[in-house]
Amino acid sequence: MSTVEALREDEASALFDGLEDLPGLVLAVSGGPDSTALLFIAARWAKRRKKLKKSAPALIAVTVDHGLRPQSASEARAVKQTARRLGVPHRTLRWRGKKPSAGLQEAARIARYQLMARAAAEAGCAHIVTAHTLDDQAETVLFRLARGSGMAGLAGMARITTLPVAARRQIFLVRPLLGIAKARLVATLAAGGIGYSEDPSNRDPRFTRARLRALMPALAREGLDARGLTRLSSRMRRAEMAIEFAVEAAAAALAPPPWAPRGPIAVAAVQFGRLPAEVGLRLLGRAVAHAGDEGPVELAKLEELYGALVEARGPIRRTLAGALVTLTRERLIIERAPPRRRKR
């Protein structure tokens, strides 16, 4: 059996390319092996750059104590000790209030990002760095595949994305470890003599991700390993970018922006029907999301509406996500739906 190698110094430094001139980085550190490795290699990277008199962002480690396990407080204190040892300031944030009985992990994830976004804003930082790994990317693709996600979902997690939470300033989420296997991070910690904790919920079969994680070894034996799944995600992301380019071109040709906040957005019906199906579907989705006021558009419902439009033999008038969609012989019109009548 081959020995898993720790990250080389040049490999670790390359993970932070493009971040060296930022004023500061908030490191999301739970105390597990992945985030502890992130803290360790980021601290070494910043220290090395300063020693060479090169620019380096100020680092601050943030641990969110969700209060869901008796050990969480002691784990947060352990992270603080490790951060102090590495010369990185540390803050512990607590998720207070009543916890939901259903969808606990998703609620905890949202709360975690909201707390970290607030901490980043207070520290004058616009970038939060997380320790999502190659293994996490594979699990994400598998999770979304099981949920019937479209191409955008199967593209997995991006290295840098905007954090979709309310904050006083735009906050970016950076995932520098997406190409690194968890085993190499564990080996890096062992080589550096850095300890870490293990969250038992990662193996709790009540949670979907834990069940999918347990399947990974069997899938790997069939050739569907983490690298294969992440290769799929990168190809999906490449195709996703091409399709989005085509949607931008279609919008510019058929319904040039800027669009009025509530619509109407009008598209020539014949030209809309001639668009490739995926391009037409996405253009419709953009218009509905722009004109409507009921939140994200569900893909399955959007597909149903699109199918009805392209197969129509006469006028259609439907609502979706707060938008009114009207098809006539000449035009497809998307606008804000009138308020619903209250039931007496």
N, C-alpha and C positions, 0 to 999 in steps of 0.2 A: 504494500500500500504506500503510495507516494505521500510525502509530507507536505502539508499546506504551508506555503511561504507567507511570511509577514510582508507587509507593503514595504517596498524599498523607498528610500528618502525621495528619490526623483519622482516615483509614482505618486506618493502622497502629496508632494508639492504641486504636481500637475493638476490634481483634483480641484485646486482653488484658482486655477487660471481665470483671469477676468475679474476676480474679486479683490485683488491686491490694492486697488486705489479707492475702495469704498471707505467711508469714514468709520463704519462699524458693522459688526455682524452679531446677531443674536443666535446662539447655538442652542437648539432644542435638545436637552439631555435628560432622559428619563432615568438613567442609571443602568440600563441594559447594555449588552455588549456592543451593539451597533452605535448607539448614541455616545457611549463612553469612548469608543474608538474615535468617533468624530471629534469629541472634545480633545482627546490626546493628540491626534495628528494635526488638528487646527492650531492648537497651542504651540506645538513644535514648529509648524510652518511659520506662524506669526513671529515667534521668537527668533527663528533663523533669519528671517528677512530683516528684522530690526538690527540684529547683530551685524548684518551686511550693509546696514544703513540704507535699506530699501523700504519703500512704503509698505505698510501693513495696516489693516483695519483693527480698530479696538474690538476686542472680543468680550462678550458677556454670555455666560451660560445660564439658561433658564430651565428650571424643573417645574412641571405642573403636578401638584399633588391632588389627584382626583378624589382622594378620601374614600376610595372604594375597597381598600384592603388595609388591615391593621399595620402591615409592614411599610405602607407608602411613606409615612413621615420619616422613618429611619432610613429608608432608601434615599429620600431627598437630602437628608443630612450627610449620607455617604457621598453623594454627588458633590455636595458643597466642599467636603474634605478633599476629594480628588481635584476639584477645580482650584482650590487654594494651593494644593501641592504643585499644580501646573501653572500657577500664576494667573488664573483667569477669574475675574469677579463672578459671583454667582447670586442668583435670586430664586427663591421658591415662591411659586404662585399657587393659590388654593382655589379649587372649584367648590364654591359654597352653594348652599341651597338644596332643594329637594331634587333627587335623582330620579329619572324616569324608570319605570318597570319594564318598558319595552324599548328596543332600539338603543340600549345603553351605550354600546361602543360608538355608535355614530354620534350620539349626543355628547359623549366625552370628547370625541375628536373635534367637534365644532367648538365646544367650550375651551379646549386646549388652544386652538388657533386664535380664538378671540382674546384669551388672556395673553398669549404671546404677542399678538399684534399690538395690544395696548402697551405691553412692556417695551416693544421695539420703538413705538412712537415716543414713549417717555424717555427712552435712551437716545433719541435722535437717530435711530437706525431705520432703514427702509428694507432690510433684508433679513429674513429668518432662514437659518440653515438647518435642515433635518437630515437624519441618517438613513433614509430609505436606500436599500441595497438592491443588488441584482435579484436576490431572492424575493424581496418585497415586490419588485416590478413583475416578476413571474406570477406571484400570487395575485396581484392586481389584475393581470390579464386573464388568469384563470377564473377569478371571481366575476369579472365583467362578462366573460364568455358564458358562464353559467347563468348570468342574469339577462342574456340576450342583447348585450350592448351592440351598438353600431360601430362603424369604423373609428370614430373619434374615441370611444371608450376603449376599444382594443388597442389603440395607440399607446395606452398605458400612461404613466406619469412622465411629465416633461422635466428636464433638468431645472429650468427656471419658469415659474408661472406667477401670475398675480394671485394673491391670497384673497378669496372671495368672502371677506368679512368686513363689517363696518369698522372703519378706523379713521383717525384724524388725517391720515395721509395714506397714499398708496403703498402697500406692503407687498414685497415679493418673497416667494418661497423658493429656496435654492436647495437642490438635491445633488450634491457633488458625488455621492457614493453609488449612484445607480448602476454603474458598471462593475462594481466590486462585490464579490461573493462574501456573504457573512462569515464563512470559515476563515477567510483571509484577515478579516477584522479581528476575529477572536485570536488568531495567531499573532497579530500585531500587538494586541494587548498583553499576551503572554510574554512576548519578547521584551516589552517595556515594563513588565512587572506591575501592570495596572489591573486592579480588581474590578468586578462589576456584579450586578445583581441580575436575577432572572425573574420575570413576571410570569406567574403560573397561569394567568389568563391567556397567554399565548398558546397554551396547550389545552385550554378548556373546550371540550367538544360542544358546549352550548353555543359557541360562536362559529359562524360560517368560515371565517378565515382560518381558525384553528383546525377545522375539519379538512379544509383544502390543503393546509400545510402538511397534515398527516398523510395526504395522498401523494405528495410530491415525490417521495422515494420510489413508489410503484410506477408513477408516470415516467420518471427518469429512466427506469429499467426498460421502458417501451420506447425510449428515444425522445420523450417530451420532457426534457430537463429545463432548468431555469434559463440557460443560455438560449435554448430553442424558443422558449416562450418570449424572451426579451427580443430575440431576433424578429419574431413575428410582430412584436409591438413597434419596432423601429421601421419595419416595412409598412405597417399600417399608418404610421405617422408620416412617412414619405408620401404615401398615396393620399392621405388626408390633406396635406399641404397642396397637392396638385388639384384636388377637387375644390378646395376653398379658393384657389386662384381662379378656377373656372366659374365659381359662384360669383366672385367679385366682378368678373368680366360680364357675366350675364346680367347682374344688377345694374352695372354701368350702361349696358346696352338697352335694357328693357324698362328699367325704373331708376334712372340716375338719382343718387343721393345728392343733397341731404333729404331725408324723409321727414315730413311733418310729424310731430310727436304722437298724434292720434291717427295719422293717416289723413285722407285716403292714399294708399299706395296702389297705383293702377298699372297693370301689365297687359300688353296685347295678348288676348287669349290664344290665338293661333301660334304665336311665337313661343309662348309659355309651354304649350303642348309639344312643341318640337325640341325642347331642351332634353338632354340626357336625363333619365329618371332621377338619379342622385342629385344632379345639379338643380333640377326643378324642385325636388323635395326640400332641399336646403334653402333655396331662395324663398319658397313658401314659408318655411320655418322662421327665417329671419324676419319676414314681413309680419307674421303673426306675433312673434315675440316683441316686435317693435310697437305694433299698434295695440296689442292686448295689454291687460292689466292684472292678469291672474297668475303671474309667475311663469316658471319654465314650461315649455311645451313638451308633453309626453310624446316620445318617438312613435309609439304604436298608434296613438290617436292622430298624429300628423300624417303617418303613412296611410291611414284609413281615409283621411280627408283628401290627400293627394290622389289616391286611387279613384275616389269618387269624381274628382275634378277632371282627370285625364280621360275617364271613361264616360263622361256625361254626354247625353244626347240633347240636353236642353239646359235651361237656366238652373242654377243651384244657389241656395242661400243657407249658410251654416255658420255656427259660432264655434270657436275653439280658443281656450285660454284667454277669454275676454276680448277676442277679436271677432269681427263679423266679416265673413268671406263670401263674396258674391261673384258668381260667374254668369256672364251674359255671352251672347254670341261674339261680341267684340272685345270685351274686357274682363279681366280678373281684378277685382277690387278688394283690398284688405283695409279695414278701418276699425276703430274702436267700437265695440258692441254697445248698444244702448243699455242703461242700467236695468237690472232684472227687477221685475215687479215683486214687491214683498207680499208673501202670502198672509192673508188676514186670518 
